[in-house]
Amino acid sequence: MSTCSTHALDAALGVPAAGLPVTLRDSAEVTLAEAVTDADGRVRFPADLGSGPHSLTFATGPWFAAAGRDTFFPEVRLTFTVPADQQHHHVALLLSPFAYTTYKGS
């Protein structure tokens, strides 16, 4: 089994994306865990992931709206593959109202 964590940063303001809801799902769209990023923009999910595709969905629309900011993306969904031989996956999100980028962290 493997674990997953994420780190979301508000690249437009240069701060962590604190309070951002995130959902972890498996390839069958079963919700494995739901969380909200902490003050540092981080979440470590308690779920054990099997190998194969998984996704993280960030509820960016409501998050930006709560801050009185417009956004082009109502959500950001990142799909990634979990190999059977890796114990931890870290998926980072750099976010702004009209763009985002992601990378596999360590």
KAFEN-V314168 format. One record per backbone hydrogen bond with DSSP energy under -0.5 kcal/mol. NH is the residue of the N-H (numbers start at 1). CO is the residue of the C=O. E is the energy in kcal/mol with one decimal. If there is no record, write none. Layout:
BEGIN
nh=<NH & NH>
co=<CO & CO>
e=<E & E>
END
This chain:
BEGIN
nh=<2 & 3 & 4 & 5 & 6 & 7 & 8 & 9 & 10 & 11 & 11 & 12 & 14 & 15 & 17 & 18 & 19 & 20 & 21 & 22 & 23 & 24 & 25 & 25 & 26 & 27 & 29 & 32 & 32 & 33 & 35 & 37 & 38 & 41 & 43 & 45 & 45 & 49 & 49 & 52 & 54 & 55 & 56 & 57 & 58 & 58 & 59 & 59 & 60 & 61 & 63 & 64 & 65 & 66 & 67 & 67 & 68 & 69 & 72 & 73 & 74 & 76 & 78 & 78 & 79 & 80 & 82 & 83 & 86 & 89 & 90 & 91 & 92 & 92 & 93 & 94 & 95 & 95 & 96 & 99 & 101 & 103 & 105 & 105>
co=<49 & 87 & 45 & 89 & 43 & 91 & 41 & 93 & 15 & 9 & 95 & 95 & 10 & 10 & 8 & 16 & 37 & 17 & 19 & 35 & 57 & 33 & 23 & 55 & 30 & 53 & 26 & 24 & 30 & 24 & 22 & 20 & 42 & 38 & 6 & 4 & 43 & 2 & 47 & 82 & 80 & 25 & 78 & 23 & 56 & 76 & 21 & 57 & 58 & 74 & 59 & 60 & 61 & 62 & 63 & 64 & 65 & 64 & 97 & 97 & 72 & 58 & 56 & 76 & 77 & 54 & 52 & 81 & 83 & 3 & 105 & 5 & 90 & 103 & 7 & 101 & 9 & 93 & 99 & 96 & 94 & 92 & 90 & 103>
e=<-1.6 & -2.2 & -0.5 & -2.4 & -2.5 & -1.0 & -3.2 & -2.7 & -3.1 & -1.2 & -2.3 & -1.0 & -1.9 & -1.6 & -2.7 & -1.6 & -2.0 & -0.9 & -0.6 & -3.1 & -2.1 & -3.0 & -0.5 & -2.5 & -1.9 & -0.8 & -1.9 & -3.0 & -0.5 & -1.5 & -2.5 & -2.1 & -2.2 & -2.5 & -2.0 & -2.2 & -0.5 & -3.8 & -0.5 & -2.6 & -2.7 & -2.3 & -2.5 & -2.4 & -0.5 & -3.2 & -2.4 & -0.5 & -2.0 & -2.5 & -1.3 & -3.0 & -2.6 & -2.3 & -0.8 & -0.9 & -1.8 & -2.6 & -2.6 & -0.6 & -0.6 & -2.0 & -3.0 & -0.5 & -0.5 & -2.6 & -2.6 & -0.7 & -1.3 & -1.9 & -0.6 & -2.5 & -0.6 & -2.5 & -2.6 & -3.0 & -3.3 & -0.6 & -2.2 & -0.8 & -2.2 & -1.3 & -3.0 & -0.7>
END
